[in-house]
Amino acid sequence: MSASRRDFLKLSGGLVIGFALAPKLGLAQEPPRLPGSLQTNRRLSAWLAIEPNGRVTIFTGKIELGQGIGTALSQIAGDELDVELARIDVVHGDTERTPNEGQTAGSLSVEQSGTALRFACAEARAMLLSAAAAKLGAQAADLEVSDGTVNAPGGSSVTYWDLAGGVDLERDASAKATPKPASAHRYVGKSIARRDIPKKFTGGAAYVQDVRLPGMVFGRVVRPPSPGAQLVSVDEARVRRMPGVVAVVRDGSFLAVAAAREEQAVRAREALTQSARWKETASLPPSGDALYGNLMSAKAPAETVIDKPSATAAAPVKTLEATYTRPYQCHASIGPSCALAQWQGDKLTVWTHSQGVFPLRGELAKAFGVAAKQIRCIHAEGAGCYGHNGADDVAFDAALLARATGGKPVKLQWMRDDEFAWEPYGSAMVMKLRGGLDAEGRVVAWSHELWSHPHSTRPGSSAGVNLLAGRYLAKPLDPGVAADVPQPAGGAARNAVPLYDFGNVKVTKHYVTEAPLRTSALRTLGGYANVFALESFVDELAAAAGVDPVEFRLRHTSDARARAVIEAAAQKAGWRSGAKGDGTRGRGFAFAKYKNLACYCALVAHVEIDRATGRVRVMRAVSAVDAGQIVNPDGIVNQIEGGIIQSTSWTLKESVRFDRTRVTASTTSTETGPSSSYPVARMRSA
């Protein structure tokens, strides 16, 4: 992307972006391109409000899901406006109040929302200073601002709040006001305490589960016992007579109940479950190693992701092959999905922890056959996950049930077995790699072939309705076919293209759209499995070349920033070239760049193996990260540490268990456990 000038901003998830400030060439009537989400939400009033009571409200279409985005955005706004953070209120994800920024995903919140707020606040400050200059009889350049009070050289002053009524933010942004340089920041670059933590730490009303509305009733849903099951019969009459029951809804194979108290709803769910009779089919693939053969045999032609021949690479003298696999994996959120819904006439309001309130609104509108303007989706935090769990599905469940409650709001929460059996999973994957070394031990041939189901079936990803209950209604709603996320970020093939300076490189993918178990976004999509395979295979090639793994990577890396994090991680971890493990203790090295576009990261892991049981423990992990300018250093530390813990758990423990008919996982465990458990790493696993 060419531009007369670039400006750079640190992303909350640890990324660096550049946005062009030069106007986009085109037709005369085409408005100038604006940075970040200002491009699609151009009104200044969409992003901030200066309140007469001395408060500043900033609006973002991105939502807080435990990543600290509300704190980071307030830091950006506080710096550009010259106001204390305590004055700033943040409104997240409300289809009636905030800009439409699609999904909160891909570590794009600061890149998109932060950039928009940065420029919007800079422009609002310039407008306020212009108004203050006129009121104080001074030059705008001579004015100074301290916590919203504008001071003139002679000692006179006026506040933003005094000026707010005369400054019109109901206009399109121009992005012509220059944001502050890093040297002028008070907040950006500092580890400001997270604004979302206190209520969570003290047990306050922090989550959607804590929302209480007047006249609210409680709901539960009865899911089929298996993906292919159909409801044959159920004793609705008996359940309707149970204490507190307000409504029982049966629509095809969708079955739900509402009651005055939560424990009454749970008992009614149990009674419905006991009386329900289902017709089941063996619709699931084989488990274990046979799963991957089944995936590779699916009818999905090879699509070329990249084919980069080299005219100078020598012929390989040694060739290696390896195959790596990833099982289906869960989000395993600590709290099951929950939503509140209320119909008032033909208007629907939903309180949801969806990561995309606007796409969810569009999907609900399609499902109910109403205009999107008849639906309001308001974000309320959930237990948190990076990816597409049951948040959108439970919103539809609650809305379906709320139609039968006479206008009463319904809080519907999934049970833990609902979450494990029915949330969208991270796709199973197969990665088949082949590499060739020349006589000097350099990689002159590289092939990466992968098989995967979809990595994003979020609302809005297809022309259909991607909400779980829609598949089980008497008149089923077609979920449609979700396209793969395109390169360069990629979905199934994310991070499959090596960043190393290899010779001939070819990457192909088999995108298997028909998935026997529903799949969607799980943290970093296909990137986790592809990086695991790629970096593991680099180690295999390094061993075959007789070269230390760190030195081998540096030999094939010309990117200065990549080299810097590789060298820093090795140095901090005390890496000794050529050192070997003793069969019980060892070390590993890996490097990646998020989506091959953003944050650089290198990692050293010290591991210990119990030779009797084969149990692997990660004793120490050292990471070096280049994330450019940092908004909140503590935020990036949390991101990296959380990523290390989660990927360790995925690699060593996590796998969805199922037979040919049913998913058998219904709760978590620390070890291999019974077939009803989903193993995750705990504190004592380290």
Secondary structure, DSSP 8 states (H G I E B T S, - for coil): ---S-EEEEE-TTS-EEEEE-S-----TTS----SGGGGT--BGGGTEEE-TTS-EEEEESS--SSS-HHHHHHHHHHHHHT--GGGEEEEE-BTTTS-------TT-IIIIIIHHHHHHHHHHHHHHHHHHHHHHTS-GGG-EEETTEEE-TTS-EEEHHHHGGG----SB----S----GGG-SSTTS----TTHHHHHHT-S-SGGG---TT-EEEEEE--SSTT-EEEE--HHHHHTSTTEEEEEEETTEEEEEESSHHHHHHHHHHHHHH-EEE----S---TTHHHHHHHTSS---EEEEEE--SS----SEEEEEEEEE--B----SS--EEEEEEETTEEEEEE--S-HHHHHHHHHHHHT--GGGEEEEE---S--SB--SHHHHHHHHHHHHTTTTT--EEEE--HHHHHHHS-BB--EEEEEEEEE-TTS-EEEEEEEEEE--S---TTSSSS---GGGGGSSS-----------TTT-STTTT-S--S--SEEEEEEEE----SS-B--BTTTTHHHHHHHHHHHHHHHHHHHT--HHHHHHHT---HHHHHHHHHHHHHTT--TT----SSEEEEEEEEEGGGTS-EEEEEEEEEE-TTT--EEEEEEEEEEE-SS-S-HHHHHHHHHHHHHHHHHHHHT----B-SS-B---EEESSS--TTEEE---GGG-
